[in-house]
Amino acid sequence: MDKSSSSPKAFFSVQTIVLSEIVWAVLALLFFLLFSATLPGQEHPVWYSFGTTVFEEVAYFTAAWLCFRNWRSPQIVSGRNVWLCIGLGMLFYFLGGLFFFYWETVLGQEADVSPGDFFYVLTYIFLIVGILLAVASRRLNLELWQWGVVAVIAAISIVISWFVASPAAANASQPFLIQPVAAQTAPATKPTAKPTAKPTVKPTTVKASPKAAPAAKPKSTQPIASPSAPVVAPVPAAEQKAPETAPGTPAPLVPVGEQKAPPPAWALSLEETLKPLQPYVNGYYIVCDVLLLIIATTLLLAFWGGRFAQSWRMIAAAAFSLYVADIWFKYATTHLANYQSGGFLEVFWVFSGVLFGIGAALEHDLSSRTRSRTGGRRRATS
């Protein structure tokens, strides 16, 4: 039996970590594909929200642990401060996801700004700083076409962000898009409403006027009073509810979905306090997403073809996945009515955490192999 295969180092080898991350991403993809779609008017069950949270939280917690492992290793070539900042960004995203799950699923609140946004704000700060440190550690000798690629991606990301952030842009581009269902069914309802409104109004007004006058003059007060007495007489509210509960059908009167405990007072007061920050937080997210995508593109082109390019390709792909998920969530919450979190494209948040973890694992493996080679050469020369 090979002892190296059962050692802790073999368990935390780069092959095991990368394979585990890929399996986790595939499971998350299958989970979102199978259970993200719902019928109109239905909500995602609680177990689905719990499942999406588990996939995201495990991915980001693992990525934070792998980044902190690189930070503690003195043999990381790209710099320990780089992975410290990225690891803090992953950790804050993990904490923000926990607060978001508690606020949305446990309390049942859909706040414009929740306490989890505080950790999300810190996430973007540390991610941008960490990737900027990685770019600064390598001399940027980009060619003209590479700078052109960065400029084109920056322009496209700015246009997409403007379209997503401003409802006026979506209304202006609506003629070029598919018409919504309400606009397609509107002309069909107009002709049906006109003929039904005319015949119903005329006979009721004509027949009611001659019958109402003679009905009040004759001595029909006593016979008419007997059938109308129970209807006109005021009945207390308690007496009206009693016959409804008598048949023994209390289940449809009290729906089960409405028997939710109201949120605590401190949560409602905190929502009111944080609500004025909504436009600033949304603008901050959009600006940070654009900056993160531009920096990730520059990083990808700067490390292209180098010895450590493989790990930073994963980091660039992770930043791109984070951009896709954020832009989709902003678009859905701004332009789609009654959108509930857990859509299919939110799986890119899981992909982002998985790719950050894979990049950290590859960086640690390449750095350890480089140090072992240089150490072997020094011993041979001595």
VEXLOKOL-579582 format. One line per field, with one value per residue (C-alpha): residue number from 1; x, y, z; residue in three letters. Coordinates in Angstrom, 3 decimals. Layout:
% residues N
i = c(NUM/...)
X = c(X/...)
Y = c(Y/...)
Z = c(Z/...)
aa = c(Ala/...)
This chain:
% residues 382
i = c(1/2/3/4/5/6/7/8/9/10/11/12/13/14/15/16/17/18/19/20/21/22/23/24/25/26/27/28/29/30/31/32/33/34/35/36/37/38/39/40/41/42/43/44/45/46/47/48/49/50/51/52/53/54/55/56/57/58/59/60/61/62/63/64/65/66/67/68/69/70/71/72/73/74/75/76/77/78/79/80/81/82/83/84/85/86/87/88/89/90/91/92/93/94/95/96/97/98/99/100/101/102/103/104/105/106/107/108/109/110/111/112/113/114/115/116/117/118/119/120/121/122/123/124/125/126/127/128/129/130/131/132/133/134/135/136/137/138/139/140/141/142/143/144/145/146/147/148/149/150/151/152/153/154/155/156/157/158/159/160/161/162/163/164/165/166/167/168/169/170/171/172/173/174/175/176/177/178/179/180/181/182/183/184/185/186/187/188/189/190/191/192/193/194/195/196/197/198/199/200/201/202/203/204/205/206/207/208/209/210/211/212/213/214/215/216/217/218/219/220/221/222/223/224/225/226/227/228/229/230/231/232/233/234/235/236/237/238/239/240/241/242/243/244/245/246/247/248/249/250/251/252/253/254/255/256/257/258/259/260/261/262/263/264/265/266/267/268/269/270/271/272/273/274/275/276/277/278/279/280/281/282/283/284/285/286/287/288/289/290/291/292/293/294/295/296/297/298/299/300/301/302/303/304/305/306/307/308/309/310/311/312/313/314/315/316/317/318/319/320/321/322/323/324/325/326/327/328/329/330/331/332/333/334/335/336/337/338/339/340/341/342/343/344/345/346/347/348/349/350/351/352/353/354/355/356/357/358/359/360/361/362/363/364/365/366/367/368/369/370/371/372/373/374/375/376/377/378/379/380/381/382)
X = c(0.000/1.286/1.537/1.647/-1.838/-3.337/-1.373/-3.039/-0.945/-2.349/-5.875/-5.351/-3.477/-4.304/-5.897/-8.281/-9.204/-9.794/-11.838/-13.954/-14.573/-15.641/-18.010/-19.524/-20.065/-21.728/-24.038/-24.994/-25.707/-27.967/-29.740/-30.476/-31.512/-33.974/-35.593/-35.149/-38.177/-41.550/-45.061/-46.419/-47.627/-45.717/-42.749/-39.664/-39.995/-37.876/-35.740/-34.750/-33.593/-31.700/-30.060/-28.901/-27.481/-25.572/-24.024/-22.920/-21.699/-19.642/-18.018/-17.016/-15.935/-13.683/-12.263/-11.548/-9.756/-7.604/-6.734/-5.734/-3.581/-1.722/-1.396/0.212/2.621/5.918/6.596/3.752/5.315/2.502/2.627/0.994/-0.895/-2.649/-4.170/-4.909/-7.114/-8.809/-9.337/-10.926/-13.181/-14.314/-14.850/-16.959/-19.022/-19.618/-20.819/-22.983/-24.660/-25.509/-27.114/-28.987/-30.376/-31.465/-33.100/-34.907/-35.748/-35.943/-37.489/-39.290/-38.274/-37.336/-35.451/-33.875/-30.758/-30.072/-27.206/-25.676/-24.943/-22.374/-20.288/-20.868/-19.479/-16.327/-16.091/-15.690/-13.168/-10.847/-11.294/-10.418/-7.437/-6.152/-6.392/-4.802/-1.876/-1.518/-1.481/0.958/3.379/3.717/4.899/2.148/3.693/0.433/0.370/-1.898/-4.511/-4.609/-5.364/-8.041/-9.613/-9.656/-11.275/-13.952/-14.829/-14.962/-17.321/-19.595/-19.754/-20.602/-23.418/-24.830/-24.651/-26.412/-29.139/-29.607/-29.508/-31.861/-35.493/-35.794/-33.263/-35.301/-38.510/-36.769/-35.532/-38.848/-40.031/-36.951/-37.601/-40.391/-43.660/-44.842/-47.861/-50.063/-49.432/-50.284/-53.579/-54.712/-56.427/-58.243/-59.954/-61.214/-63.791/-65.206/-65.716/-67.717/-70.685/-71.007/-71.150/-73.943/-76.691/-76.142/-76.602/-79.680/-82.148/-81.291/-81.876/-85.122/-86.763/-85.740/-87.329/-91.033/-91.031/-89.493/-92.212/-95.342/-93.644/-93.444/-97.113/-99.385/-100.018/-97.334/-95.448/-96.345/-95.824/-92.617/-91.270/-91.339/-88.892/-86.686/-86.510/-83.694/-81.627/-82.073/-81.848/-78.330/-76.579/-73.571/-70.221/-70.077/-73.425/-72.341/-69.226/-71.050/-72.992/-69.812/-67.933/-70.948/-70.622/-67.226/-64.966/-62.423/-59.499/-60.223/-60.937/-57.322/-54.681/-51.635/-49.191/-50.387/-49.714/-46.207/-44.872/-44.410/-40.816/-39.397/-39.584/-35.827/-35.713/-38.398/-36.728/-33.369/-34.932/-36.355/-32.972/-31.090/-33.711/-32.360/-29.027/-30.537/-29.509/-25.971/-25.544/-26.900/-24.612/-21.673/-22.330/-22.560/-19.348/-17.485/-18.721/-17.433/-14.081/-13.734/-14.394/-11.887/-9.206/-9.838/-9.468/-6.220/-5.015/-5.861/-3.953/-1.008/-0.546/-1.315/1.270/3.284/4.153/1.493/-1.102/-3.304/-4.206/-4.912/-7.088/-9.289/-9.309/-10.298/-13.063/-14.255/-14.483/-16.411/-18.843/-19.384/-20.119/-22.674/-24.528/-24.579/-25.782/-28.519/-29.733/-29.784/-31.680/-34.185/-34.934/-35.266/-37.178/-38.946/-42.087/-42.298/-38.852/-37.719/-34.113/-32.929/-33.076/-31.014/-28.327/-27.601/-25.628/-22.769/-22.289/-21.451/-19.173/-17.380/-16.577/-15.509/-13.192/-11.604/-10.885/-9.435/-7.209/-5.905/-5.198/-3.338/-1.284/-0.263/0.724/2.766/4.541/5.422/6.777/8.836/10.362/11.165/12.931/15.032/15.916/16.999/19.227/20.920/21.673/23.077/25.386/26.564)
Y = c(0.000/3.437/5.602/8.804/8.204/8.193/11.143/14.514/16.133/13.725/14.432/18.181/17.779/20.013/17.160/16.358/20.002/20.767/17.597/18.361/21.916/20.733/18.149/20.817/23.130/20.358/19.483/23.139/23.380/20.330/21.676/25.014/23.370/20.988/23.178/26.859/27.034/27.729/28.308/31.884/32.975/30.290/30.806/28.726/26.359/26.857/23.807/25.290/28.542/26.510/24.447/27.456/29.019/25.850/25.660/29.288/29.332/26.149/27.429/30.786/29.375/26.864/29.610/31.760/28.861/28.167/31.853/32.115/29.016/30.840/33.892/31.864/30.170/32.069/30.483/32.140/33.864/36.316/37.818/37.044/40.342/39.494/36.349/37.990/40.557/37.960/35.690/38.522/39.223/35.585/35.578/38.741/37.346/34.220/36.328/38.466/35.357/34.189/37.517/37.583/34.087/34.987/38.219/36.805/33.223/33.212/36.648/36.650/40.239/41.632/44.712/47.124/47.249/44.526/44.064/41.582/44.442/45.770/42.617/42.657/46.195/45.030/42.066/44.257/46.498/43.646/41.821/44.893/45.710/42.125/41.887/45.325/44.166/41.103/43.279/45.752/42.960/42.125/44.625/45.474/45.166/44.900/45.356/47.743/45.117/43.987/47.511/47.596/44.449/46.019/49.186/47.227/45.119/48.242/49.960/46.915/46.476/50.161/49.988/46.831/48.349/51.505/49.445/47.366/50.214/52.675/51.690/54.437/52.623/49.442/51.313/53.014/49.686/47.897/48.259/46.331/43.541/40.994/42.554/41.484/39.251/42.049/44.138/41.227/40.428/44.054/44.418/41.120/42.330/45.640/44.285/41.854/44.591/46.905/44.618/43.246/46.682/48.084/45.419/44.944/48.619/49.372/46.705/47.260/51.008/50.788/48.013/49.289/52.746/51.723/48.972/51.019/53.672/51.480/49.193/51.963/53.203/50.139/48.675/46.042/47.082/44.054/41.266/42.843/43.464/39.795/38.524/41.566/41.847/39.368/40.988/44.609/44.099/44.773/41.643/41.781/40.595/37.709/36.378/36.554/34.484/31.825/30.249/30.139/28.115/25.897/23.663/22.577/23.838/26.111/25.094/27.331/30.329/30.483/29.741/27.997/30.178/33.307/31.952/33.435/35.199/38.923/40.142/41.651/45.373/45.826/44.328/46.690/49.702/48.682/48.370/51.874/53.181/51.534/52.221/55.702/54.049/52.003/54.238/54.594/50.870/49.962/52.471/51.169/47.597/48.567/50.605/47.837/45.189/47.216/47.858/44.212/43.062/45.539/44.594/40.887/41.327/43.228/40.535/37.795/39.506/40.364/36.774/35.189/32.621/32.817/30.046/31.112/31.952/28.958/30.041/33.636/32.525/30.924/34.169/36.138/33.629/33.892/37.680/37.325/34.857/37.244/40.020/37.886/36.900/40.449/41.993/39.397/39.892/43.661/43.334/40.875/42.911/46.130/45.078/41.828/42.037/39.847/38.350/36.013/35.113/31.716/32.140/29.926/32.502/32.920/29.691/31.898/32.978/29.372/29.210/32.331/30.861/27.565/29.291/31.438/28.269/26.473/29.462/29.536/25.784/25.996/28.944/27.059/23.975/25.903/27.899/24.796/23.019/26.042/26.287/22.573/22.822/25.795/24.051/20.932/22.959/24.681/21.331/19.954/22.926/22.800)
Z = c(0.000/-0.968/2.138/0.110/-1.235/2.273/3.646/4.353/1.631/-0.919/0.318/-0.177/-3.455/-6.365/-8.305/-5.455/-4.885/-8.555/-9.059/-5.977/-7.165/-10.598/-9.111/-6.862/-9.843/-11.862/-8.964/-8.592/-12.316/-12.194/-9.117/-10.760/-14.019/-12.391/-9.748/-10.670/-13.003/-11.384/-12.653/-12.781/-9.384/-7.507/-5.223/-4.726/-1.770/1.295/0.570/-2.805/-1.205/1.357/-1.400/-3.428/-0.283/0.572/-2.907/-2.808/0.786/0.487/-2.714/-1.218/2.128/0.348/-1.843/1.224/2.925/-0.145/-0.522/3.127/2.656/-0.104/2.133/4.908/2.503/2.142/-1.234/-3.167/-6.131/-6.889/-3.385/-0.074/0.100/-3.156/-1.724/1.602/-0.121/-2.332/0.667/2.654/-0.314/-0.378/3.387/3.321/0.471/2.542/5.495/3.236/1.854/5.359/6.241/2.938/3.548/7.064/5.925/2.899/3.865/7.661/8.176/4.825/4.058/0.646/1.698/-0.765/1.415/3.977/6.462/4.030/1.623/4.085/3.590/-0.180/-0.308/1.471/-0.911/-3.977/-2.261/-1.341/-4.648/-6.696/-4.475/-4.626/-8.408/-8.791/-6.652/-8.888/-11.992/-10.435/-9.546/-13.241/-15.800/-18.236/-21.671/-23.549/-27.282/-29.107/-29.973/-26.363/-25.177/-27.869/-26.430/-22.976/-24.374/-26.246/-23.203/-21.049/-23.508/-23.763/-19.992/-19.503/-22.058/-20.484/-17.020/-18.199/-19.829/-16.706/-14.209/-15.930/-16.475/-19.109/-21.288/-21.158/-22.068/-24.977/-26.344/-25.792/-29.456/-30.552/-28.076/-27.836/-26.767/-23.333/-22.895/-21.588/-24.709/-26.978/-25.260/-24.907/-28.328/-27.835/-24.668/-26.074/-28.613/-26.072/-23.482/-25.774/-26.698/-23.172/-21.557/-23.731/-23.390/-19.683/-18.824/-20.949/-19.734/-16.099/-16.217/-18.184/-16.169/-12.794/-13.133/-13.744/-11.173/-8.428/-8.440/-8.082/-5.610/-3.038/-3.319/-2.610/0.837/0.356/3.424/5.508/2.922/1.636/5.102/6.050/3.398/3.502/7.265/7.829/5.085/6.119/9.846/11.174/12.249/14.571/13.238/15.672/14.483/10.823/11.420/13.390/10.473/8.355/10.925/11.654/8.555/9.896/7.092/8.817/6.585/3.547/5.737/7.079/4.427/5.676/3.718/5.520/8.995/9.119/12.136/11.530/11.347/14.513/15.092/14.954/11.448/10.163/11.731/10.280/6.814/7.090/8.194/5.307/2.610/1.642/0.761/-2.083/-5.053/-3.712/-3.086/-6.528/-8.225/-6.234/-7.337/-10.994/-10.935/-9.103/-11.534/-14.489/-12.794/-11.826/-15.383/-16.838/-14.322/-14.862/-18.638/-18.161/-15.770/-18.248/-21.038/-18.781/-17.593/-20.943/-21.949/-18.743/-16.365/-13.880/-16.502/-15.747/-12.226/-13.207/-16.078/-13.461/-11.456/-14.547/-15.327/-11.712/-11.989/-15.256/-13.652/-10.763/-13.253/-15.132/-11.952/-10.581/-13.852/-14.235/-10.660/-11.120/-14.403/-12.961/-9.862/-11.884/-15.007/-14.118/-12.011/-8.912/-9.431/-6.685/-6.092/-7.230/-11.011/-13.260/-14.081/-10.391/-10.690/-11.924/-8.323/-7.510/-10.555/-9.358/-5.955/-7.527/-10.016/-7.309/-5.360/-8.380/-9.145/-5.577/-5.630/-8.944/-7.709/-4.570/-6.551/-9.094/-6.401/-4.385/-7.456/-8.430/-4.963/-4.892/-8.244/-7.190/-3.913/-5.775/-8.077/-5.139/-3.495/-6.749/-7.213/-3.605)
aa = c(Met/Asp/Lys/Ser/Ser/Ser/Ser/Pro/Lys/Ala/Phe/Phe/Ser/Val/Gln/Thr/Ile/Val/Leu/Ser/Glu/Ile/Val/Trp/Ala/Val/Leu/Ala/Leu/Leu/Phe/Phe/Leu/Leu/Phe/Ser/Ala/Thr/Leu/Pro/Gly/Gln/Glu/His/Pro/Val/Trp/Tyr/Ser/Phe/Gly/Thr/Thr/Val/Phe/Glu/Glu/Val/Ala/Tyr/Phe/Thr/Ala/Ala/Trp/Leu/Cys/Phe/Arg/Asn/Trp/Arg/Ser/Pro/Gln/Ile/Val/Ser/Gly/Arg/Asn/Val/Trp/Leu/Cys/Ile/Gly/Leu/Gly/Met/Leu/Phe/Tyr/Phe/Leu/Gly/Gly/Leu/Phe/Phe/Phe/Tyr/Trp/Glu/Thr/Val/Leu/Gly/Gln/Glu/Ala/Asp/Val/Ser/Pro/Gly/Asp/Phe/Phe/Tyr/Val/Leu/Thr/Tyr/Ile/Phe/Leu/Ile/Val/Gly/Ile/Leu/Leu/Ala/Val/Ala/Ser/Arg/Arg/Leu/Asn/Leu/Glu/Leu/Trp/Gln/Trp/Gly/Val/Val/Ala/Val/Ile/Ala/Ala/Ile/Ser/Ile/Val/Ile/Ser/Trp/Phe/Val/Ala/Ser/Pro/Ala/Ala/Ala/Asn/Ala/Ser/Gln/Pro/Phe/Leu/Ile/Gln/Pro/Val/Ala/Ala/Gln/Thr/Ala/Pro/Ala/Thr/Lys/Pro/Thr/Ala/Lys/Pro/Thr/Ala/Lys/Pro/Thr/Val/Lys/Pro/Thr/Thr/Val/Lys/Ala/Ser/Pro/Lys/Ala/Ala/Pro/Ala/Ala/Lys/Pro/Lys/Ser/Thr/Gln/Pro/Ile/Ala/Ser/Pro/Ser/Ala/Pro/Val/Val/Ala/Pro/Val/Pro/Ala/Ala/Glu/Gln/Lys/Ala/Pro/Glu/Thr/Ala/Pro/Gly/Thr/Pro/Ala/Pro/Leu/Val/Pro/Val/Gly/Glu/Gln/Lys/Ala/Pro/Pro/Pro/Ala/Trp/Ala/Leu/Ser/Leu/Glu/Glu/Thr/Leu/Lys/Pro/Leu/Gln/Pro/Tyr/Val/Asn/Gly/Tyr/Tyr/Ile/Val/Cys/Asp/Val/Leu/Leu/Leu/Ile/Ile/Ala/Thr/Thr/Leu/Leu/Leu/Ala/Phe/Trp/Gly/Gly/Arg/Phe/Ala/Gln/Ser/Trp/Arg/Met/Ile/Ala/Ala/Ala/Ala/Phe/Ser/Leu/Tyr/Val/Ala/Asp/Ile/Trp/Phe/Lys/Tyr/Ala/Thr/Thr/His/Leu/Ala/Asn/Tyr/Gln/Ser/Gly/Gly/Phe/Leu/Glu/Val/Phe/Trp/Val/Phe/Ser/Gly/Val/Leu/Phe/Gly/Ile/Gly/Ala/Ala/Leu/Glu/His/Asp/Leu/Ser/Ser/Arg/Thr/Arg/Ser/Arg/Thr/Gly/Gly/Arg/Arg/Arg/Ala/Thr/Ser)
